């Protein structure tokens, strides 16, 4: 076994050689344009998402205020009838 190991270890290891010119495999201008368009699309989508989230938040706040006002009006009309007073007609 020792002999076979020495034979494997003594084998020459090939050195890797460059087969392609590193300058010719870059993405170039087309790659730059593609990434730039992708980045602009992502920024546009993020801004649109923020706008929609903000709009939804404001709508929910307004709905909560309207619900509170409606509950207050219904509560005051309910207490008015409970005390014997007639509710005000509008």
C-alpha positions in Angstrom: 0.0 0.0 0.0 2.9 2.3 0.8 4.2 1.9 -2.7 0.9 2.8 -4.4 0.6 5.9 -2.3 4.1 7.1 -3.2 3.2 6.5 -6.9 0.0 8.6 -6.6 1.8 11.4 -4.7 4.7 11.4 -7.2 2.4 12.0 -10.2 2.8 15.4 -11.7 -0.1 17.7 -11.1 -1.0 19.8 -14.2 -1.1 23.5 -13.7 -4.2 25.2 -14.8 -3.9 27.5 -17.8 -6.1 30.3 -18.9 -8.1 29.2 -21.9 -10.1 32.4 -22.2 -9.0 36.0 -22.2 -10.4 37.6 -19.0 -11.1 40.8 -20.8 -13.3 39.3 -23.4 -15.7 37.5 -21.0 -17.1 40.7 -19.3 -20.7 41.5 -19.7 -19.8 44.8 -21.4 -22.2 47.6 -22.2 -25.2 45.3 -22.8 -24.8 43.9 -19.3 -24.5 47.3 -17.8 -27.6 48.5 -19.5 -29.6 45.4 -18.4 -28.5 45.9 -14.7 -29.3 49.6 -14.9 -32.8 48.9 -16.2 -33.3 46.3 -13.6 -32.2 48.7 -10.8 -34.6 51.4 -12.1 -37.5 49.0 -12.2 -36.8 47.9 -8.6 -36.7 51.5 -7.4 -39.9 52.3 -9.3 -41.6 49.3 -7.7 -40.4 50.2 -4.2 -41.7 53.8 -4.6 -45.1 52.5 -5.8 -45.3 50.1 -2.9 -44.5 52.8 -0.4 -47.2 55.1 -1.9 -49.8 52.3 -1.8 -48.9 51.4 1.8 -49.1 55.0 2.9 -52.5 55.5 1.1 -53.9 52.3 2.8 -52.7 53.5 6.2 -54.3 56.9 5.8 -57.6 55.3 4.6 -57.6 53.0 7.6 -57.0 55.9 10.0 -59.9 57.9 8.4 -62.2 54.8 8.6 -61.4 54.4 12.3 -62.2 58.1 12.9 -65.5 57.8 11.0 -66.3 54.6 12.9 -65.6 56.3 16.2 -67.8 59.3 15.3 -70.6 57.0 14.2 -70.4 55.0 17.4 -70.4 58.3 19.4 -73.5 59.5 17.6 -75.2 56.2 18.0 -74.2 56.1 21.7 -75.5 59.6 22.3 -78.8 58.8 20.6 -79.1 55.6 22.6 -78.5 57.4 25.9 -81.0 60.1 24.9 -83.8 57.6 24.5 -82.8 55.8 27.6 -83.3 58.9 29.7 -86.7 59.6 28.2 -85.6 62.4 25.9 -86.5 62.1 22.3 -83.6 61.9 19.9 -83.0 65.0 17.8 -84.3 64.7 14.2 -82.0 66.0 11.6 
